[in-house]
Structure formats: structure tokens, C-alpha cells
Amino acid sequence: MKKYIPYILGILLFTAIAILIFTGDDKKRTGKFDERITLRKIDKIPYGTYAAFHNLKYLFPEATIYSSRLEPGYWDSISNYEPGQAFIAVTDRFGADEYEMNRLISFAENGNDVFISARYISSVADEKLGCSSSAFDFTYIGIEDLKENMQISLTSPPFVKKSVYVYPGKSYSSYFTSTDTSTTYILGQDEKGRANFIHLRAGKGNFYIHLEPLAFSNYFILHKNNIDYYEKVLSLINPATKKIIWDEYYLYKRQGNEGSEKNRDWMTVLFRYPALKAALLTAIFSLLIYVFLEMRRKQRYIPELAKTRNDSLEFVKTIGRLYYDKGDHKNLCKKMSAYFLEHIRTKYKLATGNLNEDFIENLKFKTGRPEAEVRSIVSFIKQLNVVPAVTQKELMSFYKQLESFYKNE
């Protein structure tokens, strides 16, 4: 009989989960309003951005539209240095760090547009853009606590006249508490006249920062004539733009808001039906008790595993001893540097054809090693093609630098 217990418990657990799933779909079958805020381009629910994303091809008929989940500067579809491109991010949290902001600013300075709509702007972004926003981290606040009936407006100028737009849905109500008036132009406001949409110049390009991402949700855009708001806001982007990135990196970088919403939906269904809750918990606890009892009776001694050796370091030592005996220090340094660059290409996916300042910055960022250490190694490798010979002292210094790098990366 004992051998059938796991199967019986497994069937009970599967049945309880199946009931939970089908019960959770009652919302869809009964047509209940879906209040999940996802802001994803594939979602046609009220607070998805399917309409905003798919209407880009009508606003920019000559442009190629891409979507990307790669961090700024590592896009595979647009260039960091060519003009006539646009970056659009509609997300709950724009949690850019200093490195990402520098890449976006450089992208804009080369003649491109950066458009960001988020209710939360990181402190690094605030500092770089010379503004302060009112947004707080709403991780512990449910969507039921958000304000209803959004009202926002576009200012005149640059628009022909001041236009007000409303809808009965959710609103984050974020706004700018302060801006640098010497560099910032206010484009939009909330119902209290507080700025929630600004423009900044960056070299040959532009930054547009918008603090009400729900204005790009399906619900808002498709409500009455609110598509006019969407068209006017995005008309600020250069109409001659040839490539557009719809960013999803910051949408998925955020701290699991979507997952918490899904968990709340499941928990709501679970606690709505006490009998289902009791059945599911009983099945789970019974299965756990059985597993723990079996572990106590059958657990065997687990041998201690030897610490993993650093094969990269051992290989470098072996090659070093081989060439050191011959006294050809320069040749040995070249072999060591070749292996080092191959290691960088393989582990960190960095091109090593041009050992310039960008390479040093990227290597420092990916490895977390001090800039002085990285710069010293790269400089020595570059000098190998110039110097006629390498002394024993220089060889030992280079070896110690590589040894330290491999041990601490």
C-alpha cells in the first residue's frame, strides 16, 4: 500500500491545482474587467500596450520597428552612433543606473530621440536629467489603491492649443517636483497643473520624459478621442526616423510587479473558496510530510566535494613554466596575452580586436575589477607589438597581474 501513497497524493494535488486554474478563469468567462497592469506590447487587456506598439507603423511609415530586451548600448538592431533613430520605453519603473544613462545620453547626442514613459524614474536618471520626480516605489500598494479618472493635458506651445484628455481608468499621478528651467521645456501637465511631460536637448538629439505610462495603455488610447493624445505626443519624435526600438528591458528589469499581481489573483481565488483552500493545503502538507519522513529513513551520507579548481589559472601556470625555461620572455607574454583575450571573448562576450577606451570601460564593468588593474593589463598587451624584448621583471609583473585577475574575477 505504501508504494501507492505518492501517486494518490500526487493525483490529489494535481486535481486541486486544476480546480484552482479553472476557477481562476471565471473572471475571463464572466467578462469581468481585467485590472492587471502589464504594459506589455503583446497584451490586449486594458492596461497592456498592444495598441500603442502596433500604431507606431502608421505614425512612422518609413521606419522599421524593433522590440528589444537588451540593455542600452547592446542593441542588435540599431546603431549607437548613427542618427535618425528613436528609443521608446513604456514601463512602470525606469530603473536606469549610471552606465545605462550614459549610454542613452550618448545615443541621443548622436542625433537620436529617447522617449521614456514611466511612473518611477531612478535617482540616477533624475540627477542626469536635472529634475526630480514625485514617484515612490509602490511595490506594496495594489492597483486597487491607485487613483481613478485620469486627466492630463498638453501645453501650448509647442502644440497648437492646450488639449485636455480624460478616461475613467487607473492613474499613477506622478509628476515632476522640480526641473532645470534653463534646459527643460514642459510639454504636459496633470489635472493640478503639475508638469508630467518634459523635453530636454542632448547634443543633436532629444530626451522626452513622461510620468504617466498608463496614458499609453489600450484602455486610455481607445477611450473616446484619446488616440489624439498618443499621436501628438509621439509626433515630437523626428518624423524622418528610420529605426525605432520599443524597449522591454526596463519592463522586465523591474522588481517582479507582474508576478506579484498574478500571485494576488491566485490568492484571491484561493481564499474565496474555503473548501478549495483546505483541500489544497491538506494535499500539500501531506505530500511534504511523506517526503520528509522518507528522507529521514533513507538519507545517506553525502561525501564532501572537493573545491573546484581554477583551470584557467592552472593552464596559465603550465604554459608559463614551459616558456620561462627557454628564456623567451616576449614570446611567453604574447602567449599569455592571447589566452587572456580568448578568455575575455569566451566568458564576457567582448570583442578584442580594438583595445581602446570603450573596451577598457566594458571590461571593467563586466568583471568588476578596478580600472587601474584592467588598464595596466591592456596597456602591456598593446606594448608587446612595439617593444623589442621583455625583461624578466616585466614578465613576472605581467604574470602576477593576470594571476590576480583570474583569481578575483
C-alpha positions as CSV (number, residue, x, y, z in Angstrom):
1,M,0.0,0.0,0.0
2,K,2.8,2.4,0.8
3,K,4.1,2.4,-2.7
4,Y,0.8,3.9,-3.9
5,I,0.7,6.8,-1.4
6,P,2.9,9.1,-3.5
7,Y,0.6,8.5,-6.5
8,I,-2.5,9.1,-4.5
9,L,-1.2,12.4,-3.1
10,G,0.1,13.4,-6.5
11,I,-3.4,12.9,-8.0
12,L,-5.0,14.9,-5.2
13,L,-2.5,17.8,-5.7
14,F,-3.0,17.8,-9.4
15,T,-6.8,17.8,-9.1
16,A,-6.6,20.7,-6.6
17,I,-4.3,22.8,-8.9
18,A,-6.6,22.1,-11.9
19,I,-9.6,23.3,-10.0
20,L,-7.8,26.4,-8.9
21,I,-6.7,27.1,-12.5
22,F,-10.2,26.7,-14.0
23,T,-11.8,28.6,-11.1
24,G,-9.3,31.5,-11.8
25,D,-10.5,31.7,-15.4
26,D,-14.0,32.6,-14.1
27,K,-13.0,36.2,-14.5
28,K,-12.5,35.8,-18.2
29,R,-15.6,33.7,-18.8
30,T,-17.8,36.2,-17.0
31,G,-16.3,39.2,-18.7
32,K,-15.0,40.8,-15.6
33,F,-12.8,43.8,-16.1
34,D,-9.1,42.7,-16.1
35,E,-7.2,45.2,-13.9
36,R,-3.8,43.8,-14.3
37,I,-1.2,46.4,-15.3
38,T,1.4,44.8,-17.6
39,L,2.3,47.5,-20.1
40,R,3.4,44.7,-22.4
41,K,3.1,45.1,-26.2
42,I,1.6,41.7,-26.7
43,D,-1.3,42.3,-24.2
44,K,-4.7,43.3,-25.4
45,I,-6.0,43.7,-21.9
46,P,-7.0,47.3,-20.8
47,Y,-3.6,48.0,-19.2
48,G,-1.4,46.4,-21.9
49,T,0.2,48.5,-24.7
50,Y,-0.8,46.4,-27.8
51,A,-2.4,49.4,-29.4
52,A,0.5,51.8,-28.7
53,F,3.1,49.5,-30.2
54,H,1.1,48.4,-33.3
55,N,0.2,52.0,-34.2
56,L,3.8,53.0,-34.5
57,K,3.9,51.8,-38.1
58,Y,1.1,54.2,-39.0
59,L,2.9,57.2,-37.3
60,F,6.3,56.3,-38.8
61,P,5.5,54.5,-42.1
62,E,9.1,54.8,-43.3
63,A,10.6,53.4,-40.1
64,T,11.5,49.9,-39.2
65,I,10.1,48.9,-35.8
66,Y,12.0,46.6,-33.4
67,S,11.5,45.4,-29.9
68,S,14.3,44.6,-27.6
69,R,15.0,43.3,-24.1
70,L,18.7,44.1,-24.3
71,E,20.3,46.8,-22.0
72,P,21.1,50.2,-23.6
73,G,24.1,50.2,-25.9
74,Y,23.9,46.5,-26.7
75,W,21.0,46.5,-29.2
76,D,21.4,44.2,-32.2
77,S,19.1,46.1,-34.5
78,I,20.1,49.8,-34.2
79,S,23.4,51.6,-34.0
80,N,24.7,53.6,-31.1
81,Y,26.3,56.1,-33.4
82,E,24.1,56.7,-36.4
83,P,21.4,59.5,-36.3
84,G,17.8,59.2,-37.3
85,Q,16.7,56.6,-34.7
86,A,14.4,56.5,-31.7
87,F,14.3,54.7,-28.4
88,I,10.8,54.3,-26.8
89,A,10.3,52.8,-23.3
90,V,6.9,52.5,-21.7
91,T,7.3,50.9,-18.3
92,D,6.3,51.0,-14.7
93,R,9.8,51.6,-13.4
94,F,12.7,53.2,-15.3
95,G,15.4,51.9,-13.1
96,A,18.4,53.0,-15.1
97,D,21.8,53.0,-13.4
98,E,24.7,55.4,-14.3
99,Y,26.2,53.2,-17.0
100,E,22.8,52.8,-18.8
101,M,22.1,56.5,-18.5
102,N,25.4,57.4,-20.0
103,R,24.7,55.0,-23.0
104,L,21.3,56.6,-23.6
105,I,22.7,60.1,-23.4
106,S,25.4,59.2,-25.8
107,F,22.8,57.7,-28.1
108,A,20.7,60.9,-28.0
109,E,23.7,63.2,-28.5
110,N,24.5,61.4,-31.8
111,G,21.2,62.8,-33.3
112,N,18.5,60.4,-32.0
113,D,15.4,60.7,-29.8
114,V,14.9,59.0,-26.5
115,F,11.3,58.8,-25.2
116,I,10.6,57.3,-21.7
117,S,7.2,57.0,-20.1
118,A,7.4,55.6,-16.5
119,R,5.8,56.4,-13.2
120,Y,9.1,55.9,-11.4
121,I,12.4,57.4,-12.5
122,S,15.6,56.3,-10.8
123,S,17.6,58.8,-8.7
124,V,20.5,58.4,-11.2
125,A,18.2,59.4,-14.1
126,D,16.8,62.3,-12.1
127,E,20.3,63.6,-11.4
128,K,21.5,63.2,-15.0
129,L,18.4,64.9,-16.4
130,G,18.4,67.7,-13.8
131,C,14.9,67.0,-12.5
132,S,13.1,65.5,-9.5
133,S,10.0,63.3,-9.7
134,S,7.3,62.6,-7.1
135,A,7.2,58.8,-7.8
136,F,7.7,56.4,-4.9
137,D,8.2,52.6,-5.0
138,F,4.6,51.2,-5.0
139,T,5.7,47.6,-4.6
140,Y,3.4,47.1,-1.6
141,I,0.5,49.1,-2.9
142,G,-2.1,47.2,-5.0
143,I,-3.7,48.6,-8.1
144,E,-6.9,49.0,-6.2
145,D,-5.2,51.8,-4.3
146,L,-4.4,53.8,-7.4
147,K,-6.3,56.9,-8.3
148,E,-9.3,56.6,-10.8
149,N,-10.3,59.0,-13.5
150,M,-7.0,60.3,-15.1
151,Q,-6.9,63.8,-16.5
152,I,-3.9,65.1,-18.4
153,S,-3.2,67.8,-20.8
154,L,-0.7,69.0,-23.5
155,T,0.6,72.6,-23.3
156,S,0.6,75.3,-25.9
157,P,3.2,75.8,-27.3
158,P,4.6,73.6,-28.7
159,F,1.1,72.2,-29.5
160,V,-1.4,74.4,-31.4
161,K,-3.7,74.7,-28.4
162,K,-3.9,73.3,-24.9
163,S,-5.8,70.0,-25.0
164,V,-7.2,68.0,-22.1
165,Y,-7.7,64.3,-22.1
166,V,-9.6,62.1,-19.6
167,Y,-10.6,58.5,-19.0
168,P,-12.2,56.6,-16.1
169,G,-9.3,54.2,-15.6
170,K,-6.3,54.0,-13.2
171,S,-3.7,56.7,-12.8
172,Y,-0.3,56.8,-11.1
173,S,-0.5,60.6,-10.8
174,S,3.3,61.0,-10.9
175,Y,4.7,64.5,-11.6
176,F,7.9,66.5,-11.5
177,T,8.5,68.3,-8.3
178,S,11.3,70.3,-9.8
179,T,13.1,70.8,-13.2
180,D,16.0,72.8,-14.5
181,T,14.2,75.6,-16.3
182,S,17.3,76.5,-18.3
183,T,17.4,73.2,-20.0
184,T,13.9,71.8,-19.6
185,Y,10.7,72.6,-21.6
186,I,7.4,71.5,-20.1
187,L,5.1,69.7,-22.7
188,G,2.3,68.3,-20.5
189,Q,0.6,68.6,-17.1
190,D,-1.7,66.7,-14.8
191,E,-5.1,68.0,-13.6
192,K,-3.5,70.2,-11.0
193,G,-1.2,71.9,-13.4
194,R,1.9,70.0,-12.3
195,A,4.4,69.0,-15.0
196,N,4.4,65.3,-16.0
197,F,5.9,65.6,-19.5
198,I,9.2,67.4,-20.3
199,H,11.7,67.8,-23.1
200,L,15.5,68.2,-22.9
201,R,18.1,68.6,-25.6
202,A,21.0,66.3,-25.7
203,G,23.6,67.2,-28.3
204,K,22.0,66.7,-31.7
205,G,19.1,64.7,-30.2
206,N,16.3,64.9,-27.6
207,F,15.1,63.4,-24.4
208,Y,11.3,63.2,-23.7
209,I,10.4,62.1,-20.2
210,H,6.8,61.3,-19.4
211,L,5.5,60.2,-16.0
212,E,2.1,58.7,-16.8
213,P,2.7,55.4,-18.7
214,L,-1.0,54.4,-18.4
215,A,-1.7,57.1,-21.0
216,F,-0.2,54.6,-23.5
217,S,-2.4,51.7,-22.3
218,N,-5.1,50.2,-24.5
219,Y,-7.8,51.5,-22.2
220,F,-6.7,55.1,-22.4
221,I,-5.8,55.2,-26.1
222,L,-9.1,53.6,-27.2
223,H,-11.3,55.7,-24.9
224,K,-13.2,58.3,-27.0
225,N,-10.7,60.5,-28.9
226,N,-7.6,59.9,-26.7
227,I,-5.8,58.5,-29.7
228,D,-5.2,62.2,-30.4
229,Y,-3.0,62.4,-27.3
230,Y,-1.0,59.4,-28.4
231,E,-0.4,60.8,-31.9
232,K,0.5,64.3,-30.7
233,V,3.0,63.1,-28.1
234,L,4.8,60.8,-30.5
235,S,4.7,63.4,-33.2
236,L,7.5,65.1,-31.2
237,I,9.9,62.4,-32.4
238,N,11.6,63.2,-35.6
239,P,9.2,62.1,-38.4
240,A,12.1,61.1,-40.6
241,T,13.2,58.5,-38.1
242,K,14.3,55.3,-39.9
243,K,14.6,52.9,-37.0
244,I,12.6,52.6,-33.7
245,I,13.4,50.4,-30.7
246,W,10.4,49.6,-28.5
247,D,12.3,48.8,-25.2
248,E,11.2,46.0,-22.9
249,Y,14.5,45.8,-21.0
250,Y,13.2,48.1,-18.2
251,L,9.8,46.4,-18.2
252,Y,11.3,43.1,-17.2
253,K,14.1,44.6,-15.2
254,R,11.7,45.9,-12.6
255,Q,11.2,44.1,-9.3
256,G,8.6,41.5,-10.2
257,N,5.5,43.6,-10.1
258,E,3.8,41.5,-12.7
259,G,4.5,38.3,-10.8
260,S,3.1,39.8,-7.6
261,E,-0.1,40.8,-9.4
262,K,-0.5,37.2,-10.6
263,N,0.1,35.9,-7.1
264,R,-2.6,38.2,-5.8
265,D,-5.0,36.9,-8.4
266,W,-4.4,33.3,-7.3
267,M,-4.5,34.1,-3.7
268,T,-7.8,35.9,-4.1
269,V,-9.3,32.8,-5.8
270,L,-7.8,30.5,-3.1
271,F,-9.3,32.4,-0.1
272,R,-12.6,33.0,-1.9
273,Y,-13.4,29.2,-1.6
274,P,-12.5,27.9,1.9
275,A,-13.1,24.2,0.9
276,L,-10.7,24.5,-2.0
277,K,-8.1,26.2,0.2
278,A,-8.4,23.4,2.8
279,A,-8.2,20.7,0.2
280,L,-5.1,22.2,-1.5
281,L,-3.3,22.9,1.8
282,T,-4.0,19.4,3.1
283,A,-2.7,17.8,-0.1
284,I,0.5,19.9,0.0
285,F,1.2,19.3,3.7
286,S,0.5,15.6,3.4
287,L,2.9,15.3,0.5
288,L,5.6,17.3,2.4
289,I,5.2,15.2,5.5
290,Y,5.6,12.0,3.4
291,V,8.7,13.3,1.7
292,F,10.3,14.4,4.9
293,L,9.6,11.0,6.6
294,E,11.1,9.2,3.6
295,M,14.2,11.4,3.6
296,R,14.7,10.7,7.3
297,R,14.6,7.0,6.8
298,K,16.6,6.7,3.5
299,Q,19.0,9.6,3.6
300,R,22.6,8.5,3.0
301,Y,25.9,10.1,3.8
302,I,26.8,12.8,1.3
303,P,30.5,12.9,0.7
304,E,32.3,16.2,0.8
305,L,33.1,17.5,-2.7
306,A,36.5,18.9,-3.4
307,K,36.6,22.6,-4.1
308,T,36.5,23.4,-7.8
309,R,39.9,24.2,-9.2
310,N,40.5,27.2,-11.4
311,D,41.6,25.5,-14.6
312,S,42.3,28.8,-16.2
313,L,44.9,29.7,-13.6
314,E,46.5,26.2,-13.8
315,F,46.7,26.4,-17.6
316,V,48.5,29.8,-17.4
317,K,51.0,28.4,-14.9
318,T,51.8,25.4,-17.0
319,I,52.3,27.5,-20.2
320,G,54.4,29.9,-18.1
321,R,56.8,27.3,-16.8
322,L,57.2,25.9,-20.4
323,Y,58.3,29.2,-21.9
324,Y,60.1,30.6,-18.9
325,D,62.6,27.8,-19.1
326,K,63.5,28.9,-22.6
327,G,64.1,32.5,-21.6
328,D,61.9,33.8,-24.4
329,H,60.0,36.3,-22.2
330,K,58.4,38.3,-25.0
331,N,57.0,35.1,-26.7
332,L,55.7,33.9,-23.3
333,C,54.0,37.2,-22.7
334,K,52.3,37.0,-26.1
335,K,51.0,33.5,-25.4
336,M,49.7,34.7,-22.0
337,S,48.0,37.8,-23.6
338,A,46.5,35.6,-26.4
339,Y,45.0,33.3,-23.8
340,F,43.8,36.2,-21.7
341,L,42.0,37.8,-24.7
342,E,40.4,34.5,-25.7
343,H,39.2,34.1,-22.1
344,I,37.6,37.6,-22.3
345,R,35.9,36.8,-25.6
346,T,34.6,33.5,-24.4
347,K,33.4,34.4,-20.9
348,Y,32.4,38.1,-21.3
349,K,31.4,38.2,-25.0
350,L,33.6,41.2,-25.6
351,A,35.3,41.9,-29.0
352,T,39.1,42.2,-28.5
353,G,40.0,43.5,-32.0
354,N,40.4,47.1,-30.7
355,L,41.8,47.5,-27.2
356,N,40.5,51.1,-26.9
357,E,38.9,53.1,-24.1
358,D,35.5,51.5,-24.8
359,F,37.0,48.1,-24.4
360,I,38.6,49.0,-21.1
361,E,35.3,50.5,-19.8
362,N,33.2,47.5,-20.9
363,L,35.8,45.0,-19.4
364,K,35.9,46.9,-16.1
365,F,32.0,47.0,-16.0
366,K,31.6,43.3,-16.7
367,T,34.4,41.9,-14.4
368,G,34.1,44.4,-11.6
369,R,37.8,44.7,-11.4
370,P,39.5,48.1,-10.6
371,E,40.1,50.4,-13.6
372,A,43.8,50.7,-12.8
373,E,44.3,46.9,-12.9
374,V,42.4,46.5,-16.2
375,R,44.1,49.4,-17.8
376,S,47.6,48.1,-16.8
377,I,47.0,44.7,-18.4
378,V,45.6,46.2,-21.6
379,S,48.4,48.7,-21.9
380,F,51.1,46.0,-21.5
381,I,49.4,43.8,-24.2
382,K,49.4,46.7,-26.6
383,Q,53.1,47.4,-26.0
384,L,54.1,43.8,-26.8
385,N,53.8,44.6,-30.5
386,V,56.2,47.6,-30.1
387,V,58.9,46.7,-27.7
388,P,61.8,44.6,-29.0
389,A,62.1,42.5,-25.8
390,V,60.6,41.9,-22.4
391,T,62.7,41.6,-19.3
392,Q,62.2,39.0,-16.6
393,K,61.0,41.6,-14.2
394,E,58.3,42.8,-16.6
395,L,57.3,39.2,-17.3
396,M,56.9,38.5,-13.6
397,S,54.8,41.7,-13.1
398,F,52.5,40.8,-16.0
399,Y,52.1,37.2,-14.7
400,K,51.1,38.5,-11.2
401,Q,48.6,40.9,-12.8
402,L,46.9,38.0,-14.8
403,E,47.0,35.7,-11.8
404,S,45.2,38.3,-9.6
405,F,42.7,38.9,-12.4
406,Y,41.8,35.2,-12.8
407,K,41.6,34.6,-9.0
408,N,39.3,37.6,-8.3
409,E,37.0,37.8,-11.4
